[in-house]
Amino acid sequence: MRKLALFLLGVLLFLLVFWLGFMANFPGKALSLLIASRINKLPGIGVTLAPAELTWTSLTIPRLSLEAHAARLPKPLLTLTDVTIPIGWKLLDGLPAQGTLGKQGRLEVYVPWNGKELSVRALQLRLEEIPALAALQPVKLRGGISFSGSLRFPERGRGGASTRLPEGTITGQGEALQVDNLEIMGAKLPPTRLERVDLRLKSGRRLEVERLEFQGDVQGKITGGVTPRLANPDSSGLQLRIAVSFRKSWLEQLGAMRPVVEAFLRNGRLEAALSGTVGRPRFNIQGGARK
């Protein structure tokens, strides 16, 4: 029994020394390049990774940047720090990872090696800390959001480019949001605060807004869809229906615009259709003229 115990102790010491040596000489740069090459096979997206580091139970990557191969989108779309990849059998099927976005946001992603479906979950992200939203300039978004969903990537188009959005669904919630510098029909609106937003999107050949409801200075919902044009986002088609009402305190900030806005309200409610494209939207307001 004593010999067995000494043998097991010797094995454990050997494994400990081996693992310490492996950690000290871990090929982190080569592994990061390998991981990036596998992810970059997915159409429409790309990543760059800092050299990986090996700990007792996981791989860590100090910095990961995600890009989208689409015109006029900011690069990177987002940057994660302190990315952790747990060591386990799950790595045989795909890449589970979680990291920090901004000061306290958490993003969890699972990317299968077969490229069929990606799962994502985000907790306590701050909109102002997401570089991708810079594409909305001069509009600025602030506040916290959480979401989860799964996406199935389409086949590559000619030249390896993505021809449409991934198929899947995303559900999310936002709290204490604020929208600044928003313009409608050429007029700049006052800061708009939203206590809560509930969202459900379905993507594929068309981005369907199955649910977009909000409460705050503006209250109501938006339904419909967007037909994306990834090569030129400004030409993406809009087919949305809007039904909203406004807080009196928010209307008072409109100044000279207030009578104009109130002229389109019916029983305190605005109903409109948003068509055209992202670059040239057209509003058809109930009871008003097309703009």
ZIWOMO-V411047 format. One line per field, one symbol per residue. psi: psi as a letter, one per 20 degrees, with the letter a starting at -180 (. if undefined). A space follows every 50 residues. Layout:
BEGIN
psi = ???
END
This chain:
BEGIN
psi = ghhgghghgggghghggghghgghkpmgghghhgghhghiippirqqpqq pqqpahjrpqohppppqpmqqjqqprhqpqqlppoqpahhihhaopqqrp obgiqpppqooqhijgppqqppplqphijohhiiijqjpppqrqqqrqaq ppprqqapjjqpirqqpaqpqrqqqlqppqkpppkippqrpppphqppqp qpqchqopnhpnqqpbhppbrprbrpoqnhhnhhjpqpmqpporrqqghg hhiiciighgghhiqokjqpprpoabrghmqppnppiaqp.
END
